[in-house]
Amino acid sequence: MQLRLVRHAPHAAAIICMLALIPGVASAATLTIDEFNTPAVADVQAIGILPGQPGPRLLVKQPAADVVGLERDSLFEVNGMVTPGVYTGFIGDGILYYNGGTRTGTKATLQYDGLDADDPGTPALVDAQGLSLNIGTVGKFIFGFLSADAGPSQNTFKIEIRAVSAGGKNASYLGDITEDPNPFDYQVDYSSFTTDAGFDFTQLKSLTVCLNKTALPAVDFELDRIEVSMVPEPSSLVLLICGGGMLGWYGLARRKRSNASLK
């Protein structure tokens, strides 16, 4: 029985090594983009706005040691002409909370582009492309929601993700988040992005997320975290270990067979 196990050991080692190189089998690494532990310096609130008046736009720049790029730029918008109502968005206690109001379109945009010179008085997001981020070539973005409500007339709202890599190459994704009163993860594989030729997830310069992209009314959500789950690329070290292990098993098997033949 022992000889039989040793005889098949090289095949077993080969199988183990092959499994280690398959993206779905290799262990994934997690990178936190934002857990919303550092609150924004201000909330956006538009209370009792007169009919026919433009909606507010509030840009919040928040330096944060626990955010990728060390800064979160948040743009809360109440689009178009609004009727009296309450529209709130705030970040704190580990949550991005957004209440879009019931009678006009709203959206929230988060940008991670490193330290930059966005002017809250404008307000508009300026992409400084100040990141230097390697998130691998295989993986997925994960948005952890505590709850999401798409409003009374629909059950989904749009999310747009835009990324820029070295050389100004762009990648974009537009999808639908389905409402759910319970906690859930919304996941987007890298392969779901539309990319420019030459775009490289291993040289990410900026990341922008727009929630409720089409500005539907009455969209509310609580976002707990944004993170990336990436599958490490096979390394020469792994291959060397696997190769060395196979050779060791092969040599041991040969010695066992030689010893057995002498008996």
N, C-alpha and C positions, 0 to 999 in steps of 0.2 A: 504493500500500500504506500509506503513512504517513497519507494522508487517511482511509483506512478505519479505521485504528487510532484516530485522534483522534475520528472520528465515533462510535465505540462507547465511548469513554472515560467519558462520563457514566454509561452503564449499568454499566460495570465498577466505577466508584467507588461506585455505589449498591449493587451486589452486595457489595462489600467491607464497606461500612458495615452492611448487613443482617446479614452473617455475624458481624461484631463484636458485634452485639447479641443473638445467639443464645447462651443459657447454655452449651450444649455446646461452642461454638466459642471463646467468650471465654476468655482465660487465667485459671486459677484461682490464688488466693492461699492459702498454707498458714500456719496458726497452730498452734504447738505448745502442747498442753495440758500434757503431762508426758513427759519423756524418761527419768525415773528416774535422772538423774545424781546428784542429791542423795540420799544414803541416809537411810533412816529411822534414828531414834536408838536403836531397839531392834528385835529380832526377836521374833516370837511362836513359842514352842516349848512343846509340852506332851508331855513324855516319860514314858512309863510311868504314865499316869493310871490310877487304880483303877477297876474296872468300877462303873457306877452313879453316878458322880460327874458333876456338871455340867461341861460343857466351858468352856474359858477364852475370854474376850473381851478383846482388847487393842486399845486405841485409841492411835494414834501421831500426834502433831501434829508436822509437820516444816516449819518455815520454809525456803523455797527460792527463790532469785532466778530460777531457770530454770523455775519452775512457774507456770502462770497463777494470778493472785490471790496469788502469793508464799507460798502455803502449801498443803501437801497433808495432808489428814486421812485416815488409813488405819484401818479397823476390820477386824481379822481375827477370825473367829469359828469355834469348833468347837461346833456346835449339839448340843443334847440331851445324852443320857447317852452316855458314850464308853467304849470298851474300851481296854486298854493299847495304846499305839502311839505313833507319832511324827508330829507335825503341825507344819509349819514354813511361815513366810512371811517374806520379807525383801525389802528394796529396796536396791539398790546396784549399782555398775558398769554403770549404764544398763539395768537389768532389774528388773522385779517378778517374783520367783520365788515360786511357791506350790505346796506339796505338801500335798494335803488329807488324807493318810492313807488307809488302806484300809478302815476299819471303821465310820466314822460320817460324817455330813454336815458339810461345811465351806463357808464362803464368805468372800469378801474384798470390802470396799466401799471405794471411793476417793471422796472428796468435795473439790470445789474451790469454795469459797465465800468466799474472801478470809480475812483475819486475823480470828480469832474466839476465843471463850472456852470451847471444848470442854474438858471435864475428863477427862483420861485415867484418873482414879480412878473414874469412874462405871461402866463406860465406855459412852458412847453418842454418836452423831453429832448435833450441833445445827446446823441450817442457818442460818448468819448472813446469807445472801443479800448478801454484801459485794462481789460482782463488779460491774463495769460494762463488759460485754463485748459488742461488736458483731461477730457472725460472719455477717452478711449474711442474706439470705432464701432463697438457693439454695446448697446445698452438701451435705457429708456428713462424718460422723465416721469416722475411720480408726483402727483398733486394730492395731498391728503386732506380731504374735506371732512368736516364734522357734520355738515348738512348743506343742502343746496335746494333752493326753491326757484323754479323758472317762471313763476307767475301763474295767473289764472287761465291764460289762453294758450299756453304751450307747456311742454314738459322738458324742453332742452334749451340751453343757451350756448352761445359760441365762445370758444377759447381760441386765441391765436398765439402761437409761439414763433418768435423771430430770433435768429441767431446770426452773428457775423463772425467769420473766422479771419485768420491772417490773409492779407491781400484784398480785403474788402469783399470776400465771397459770402453770399447769403444763403440761408436756409429758412424755410417757413413751413408752418403746419397750421391748418384750420380744421377744427373738429367741434363736436357737440358734446356737451356735458349734460347728462340726464339727471334730472332732479331726484333727490333722495333725502328723506328726513333723517336717515341714519348715517353714521360715519362710513366713508368709502374712499377708495383710491382710484384716481383717474390716471391712467398710464398711457404714455405715448412713446412708441419705439422710435429709435433713430431712423429706421427704414421708412417711417411714415412721413418724413420730411421731404419737401421738394427742395432740391439743392442746386446751386450753381456748380458748373464744372470747376473742380478744384477746391470746393468747400471741404473743410477738415475739422471734425469734431475734436481732434487732438490739439487744435490751435485756436480755441474759442476766445474771441475778443469782447463779445457782449451777448447778453441774453435779455429779451424783452417778452413779457407775458401780458396779454390783454384779455381780461375776463369780461364776458358779455360784450363781445366785439361789435355786434350789430345793435347795441344799445336798446335792448328790449325793456319795456317798463316792468316794474314790480319784481325784479330779480334780486333775490337775497341769498347770501351764502356766508359760511364760516370756513375759512381756509386755514388749516393747521400747520402745513409745512409744504415746501417744495424741495425735492431731492432728486438725485440722479443715481440710478443703479447701473453700474457699468461692469462688463465682463472683461477681466484683464486679458491682454493679448498673450499668446504662448511665448515664453521667453527661451532664450538659448540655455538658460540655467535649468529650466524644467526639462528641456530636451536632453541636456547633459545628464541630469539625474536619472531620467528614464532610461537613457542609453546605457549608463553605467550599471543600473540595476539589472537590465536585461543581460548584459555581458556577464555580470556576476552570477546570475542564475544559470546562464548557459555553461559557465565554467564549473559550477558546482554539480550540475547535472552530468557533465562529462566525467567528473571525478567519481561520482556515484556509480555510473555505468561501468567505468574501468575497474573499480574495486569489486563490483559485483561479478564481473567476468573472471576475476582471479580466484574467486571462491569456488 
